Amino acid sequence: MSADDRRRKAERIRHLLETEGDSVHENTRVFNEGRYESTADLDDYEALKDEARAIKENAIERLPELLDRVTETVEANGGSVYVADDAADANRYVSEVVDGRTVVKSKSMTSEEIDVNDALEERGATVWETDLAEFVLQVADEAPSHIVAPAIHKSREEIADLFNEVFDPDEPLETAEELTRFAREYLGEKILDAEVGMTGANFVAADTGTLALVTSEGNARKCVQATDTHVAVAGVEKIVPSVEDLQPFVELIGRSGTGQDITSYVSLFTPPGDSPTFGGTDGDDGRGSSDEVRELESGDDREFHLVLIDNGRMAMREDDDLRETLYCIRCSACANSCANFQHVGGHAFGGETYSGGIATGWEAGVHGQESAAEFNDLCTGCSRCVNQCPVKIDIPWINTVVRDRINRGKEGKFDFLVEGLTPDAEPGGVDFQKRLFGNFDALARLGSAFAPLSNWVARSAPARSMMERTVGVDSRRELPQFERESLVDWFADRGPRVDPDEARRKVALYPDAYTNYVRTERGKAAVRVLESLGVRVDVPAAGESGRAPLSQGMVATARSNAEAVYEALSPAVAAGRDVVVIEPSDLAMFRREYERLLPEDNYDALSENSYEVMEYVYGLLEDGANADALSAGDGERIAYHGHCQQRTLGLEPYTLAVLEERGFDVVTSDVECCGMAGSFGYKSEYYDLSVDVGETLVDQFTTDDAADRTVVASGTSCLEQLDALLTRRPAHPVRLLDAR
Amino acid sequence: MSVEPIATFETSLDEIGVELVRAPAAEFESALAPLLDAPAVGTPLPFAGVSLPDAVETDPTVADLEAARTGVTAAGYGIADYGSVVIQGGPAGEEPVSLYADEHVAVVAASDVLPDMDATFDRLAEDAREGTGQAVIATGPSATADMGALVKGAHGPIEVAVVLLEDR
């Protein structure tokens, strides 16, 4: 990306933060909290997710067979099925069916994907969006900003202004109730007069040809009932084998999306339906008094067309990394739980059609990599969406893989500069900025070797200006200060202090790049804390985990880093020692991503024997280690921010338990992520968003109750962000326990 | 039928703000009366010994539907865990009658109240295979948050009530 591109991107993000950020934030917050509450009410949430996942895996595996089956059943019921290769093919078919008549539509992202409204209008048809949010967007001529609540970026005031201007009602509309009543009446007339009802389908059961539509407003029901012709458009991936298979999805989709236990209506239509129709009045000279005697007509002759859309999906099915995307039920949990999405919304965090975390997979699969490239960097890999997805898609991985493909698909103008200078395994095309951050280990090693000179040079105005221009390191961010003596060197000089024969446990403390070269104090504190609990500690030299290159989409480099780390730590593991990790993002590599980067046995060995440092301390105390060897809190008031990936792994409770056991008085943040996310907050195009996200955390730590508390955070990034945005200097929790 | 699903159904309906009236079949009309706001539309009820009062229009015109304040239909099932009713739309017009009136009154037999979604989908799947064309799991009134705040009554009913036939 050039400096100009970065500036344009930053401007666009700033604009959206100002114009849409507040509405998006308020609405996604409600959805996000609702999801946590509603899923907590389920006794068998995890089992339901496993069941849903298994059904989708099976259905996509058997897709060709299920396509044949659904075609048979729908045709046997008296409907038609058309499998469209792409958007143009689908639109041609739908246009022929509609044949210039008036269409009322319920909300369908798949219909957005193929732009069917434009195609129909070009052929002389009139199309009305009857979902109230889609109607707002149709009137405003805007694109959806959220896959479930498409007008989430507009406030009530903005909608009222829009309606008052466009429709000029006798009494200006103001409240949500007035706006809703107005739209209901306005669209009610359109529904009454329409001849074609178009819907999407959340699921299609192959054994009976049953469509499941998950809605709240009742407009989808009306669109189908009122008209003579029902057209349903759906991606081929919506097919499940049987009606019974719908049950886990019906229980999960509303909870996962808007946080409702169930939406108002889950319609199971096995079309063509025989509800009486209104028959439409197209061609008549209007309605009015004729309504008085207008009878309902028999629905026996209703036509039904199921248009199943491939548009890249069958190719995604063959793609080992994108296949999981097809399991997506478009609930929006990944968007709602994403800190960046919560702040900037789908107009930045989205491509041609889809928005939010999983959108990268959809856009890459149906519209192509370029569409995904527009927003893919907004996924920071924080992993908060991972446990929220009702079909357990590894959304960060999909974002990483697509980023890698985007990297490889580009010609880089700094190739001559970086080839050979950066010790990575990437081809020349990778963006220089990405390579810089992806090779943080090499950078840190140099920075440390030449400290403090390297720190002075890096902080100088000309250097910062150059860095901003060439690699987009925002000059408003403070750079890490490299320590001259690395943790590994410090420990080599000092040596272990616990006799191996008397040790409670023996551990290898993993010196992640930040702890080793920048925040050595927390490494030293970890060594002392573990030793005070009777643990024999060694600090083997081991390189960067691969987190840094992985976050830039440099998968090959991440893999070679992972292999090197395994080489460095495996002798300790083989000797029965535990691996203790300070930086949660690196532990998350060992436990999550290494599964994809290392041979299975190596992954198992390392992940099963690795622990986050506070998790490990908790285990030692449970095992009878003397807690009094640790510094006492004596009621010290703490505000603790757990790291995103640490929370995804379920590790936050250990830190809390240990701090509370030692007498600290702890409150915690409940934001999904601090917004720094490794390199993300350094990048000039994302600096404003990063700070905007961070301000939510700052708000929580500057309340009356929290303003005087000591700020504690587990992740390096969180510490950097908090350090930048608060006047209090934050610390890693292990330092609170260090009695030195 | 054990009493447990009925008790759960009652609690669930209460949580989502749906009024429940329990009555034996013989007392259906008097149980329904306070829920009926005129003009009312309805569809014939399939329960033995139960029928709609004459004031309820069962062959509505489009205008009747649009003017209706109450719409009465049978529900094929109740779902105890969620407080849902299953509306099986057919030629008699259950779909428009349950959608257009301000208030939908669903009449459900106690023996059709199922404990949970698992049990419900077993039945719905069987029904679909046997040719039931439509089953809408309806939970509370229609709603939208699209206009900047939660509003009850979007395109569908603003209110829902359930009459439970205790001996059916």
Interface residues (C-beta under 8 A of the other chain):
Chain A: N27 T130 D131 L132 A133 V136 A149 A151 K154 S155 R156 E157 I159 T175 A176 E177 L179 T180 A183 R184 L187 G188 L192 A205 D207 T208 T210 S216 E217 G218 N219 R221 K222 Q225 A226 S242 V243 E244 L246 Q247 V250 E251 T258 D261 I262 T263 S264 Y265 V266 S267 L268 F269 T270 P271 P272 G273 D274 S275 P276 F278 D291 E292 V293 R294 E295 L296 S298 G299 D300
Chain B: P60 T61 V62 A63 L65 E66 Y82 S84 G89 G90 P91 G93 E94 E95 P96 L99 M117 D118 T120 F121 D122 L124 A125 A128 R129 T132 G133 Q134 A135 V136 I137 A138 T139 G140 P141 S142 A143 T144 A145 D146 M147 G148 A149 L150 V151 G153 A154 H155 G156 P157
